[in-house]
Amino acid sequence: MHVLLTGHKGFIGRHLHRALEERGDDVLGVDYERQHSDALDFFRYDGGGYDLAIHCAAVVGGRASIDGSPLGVATNLALDSWYFRWLVRTGTPRAVYFSSSAAYPVALQQPGEIHRLAESDIDLDNPSLPDATYGLAKVTGERLARYAEAEGCRVHVLRPMSGYGEDQADCYPFPAFIRRAKERQDPFEIWGDGGSTRDWVHVDDLVGATFAAVDQDATGPINIGWGRATSFDELAGLVTTTAGYRPELKHLPTAPQGVHHRVCDPTRMLDVYQPRITLEEGITRAMAGR
């Protein structure tokens, strides 16, 4: 296939780019705010001719960026709107839109009993408050995807949980924990109270689930995750045990920490894809530097 991949230099985009080329696809990669490869200019002026478009380009950068730069993150509204306009204008037949677990209502992710987020928890006709401007942009993007489908473009909407991998920038929690463990830091710093939970999914499974959704023409938005709740204290215990030491945990309650629980119901994903890389294996890979 002739594939357009936006955000191909980013974390998920790099892995998708490599996997697409390994499949034998012809890939054009564009990014945001890169010289001679700006996604906004591309969407305005390109004439199309692609079999598939995959949109990963987004302004993000971990919790500190989401909380500390809301207007910068809101640039995603422009990226996404121009993407969907481009899809319709060029008649691109099939597309992938990476939404996010941040699109889910924050009211469902509070302390107390864990609510496993199901795709139906987002009502695009009457959405509840998502997580910051990043989540707001993703909810808006999902609505735009629906309009693009009405114009004839098949759009696969994916909602990844907490993606991670060995080559992720350490402004994200998983690689930051790996770095601290490799340095055998003691005390071991954790943003927040340590009790917040996340649903960790390896980037290889993000790629595998994306291909499965496209190849099997899966309908509707699809969560990508394990449905396994792991607290930040538990994650610290796993990475430091793998590193061979047991430090004191130092909680930083005033640091950005986001919602309390973010764990998915993976039922819809499991109809098309079974994740393969457990969190323990992912930690082992990262500690080994693979």
C-alpha positions, 0 to 999 in steps of 0.5 A: 500500500501507499501509506501516509504516516504523520508523526513518523519521527515520534515514539509510536510513529517510529515503530509504525514506520519501521513495521510498515516498511517491513510489511513492504508498504511504501511510506511517506512520513511527515511531522509537525514543525519539522523543516520541509516536513510540516504536517499542517502545510502538507494537509493544506496543499497535498493532492492525495493518492494514498491507500491508507493514512495513519495520523500520529502527529500530536503535541504532547510530552508527558503530564508536565506538558499536558498540565503546563502548556494547555495552549500548546497542546491545543494545537492538536485541534488544528492538526486533527481538523486539517487531517480530516479535511485532507482525507475528505478532499483527497478521497483517501479511502481508509485512515487511522486516527489515534485518539487517547485514553485522555478522551475519557471523562475524568469523573470516571477516573477518580479515587475509589473503586477502579472503573474499567473504561469502555468505549461506550463511556464516551458519548460523542453527542454529549461528551463529559469533561475529558482530561485537559486540552489534550483530551478535549482535542481527542474528543473533538478529533473523534467527532471529526472522524465521524464526519469524515466517515459520512463523506466516505473515508473509513476511519479506525479510531484507536484509544491507547492506554499508557503506551511505553517502550525502550526508546521512549523519552523520559519525560514520560513515567515509564522511561523515567522509572527505568532511568532511576532504577538503572541509576539505583536512585535511593530514595526513588521519586514518584510523582503523586501519592503512588496509588494512582494506577495505569494500564501499561501497553508496550509499543509493539502491541500498539503497532500490532493492534493498529494493524489488526484493526485495519486488516480486519476492518474493525468498527467503532473506537477500540481501546488498546490496553491489557485491562491491568491496573498497576499503581506507580508504587507497584511499577517502582517495585517491579523496576527496582526489583529487576534492577536488584535493589529495594530503595525507599519510595519518596512521593512528591504530592505536589508534582503533576500526576493526572487522574487517579485510575486509568484502566481500560476494558479491553474486550473490543480489542480482544476480538481482533488482537491479543497483546503479547508483551507483559509489563514484566517483559517490557521492564526486562527489555528496557532494563537490558536496553533492547 
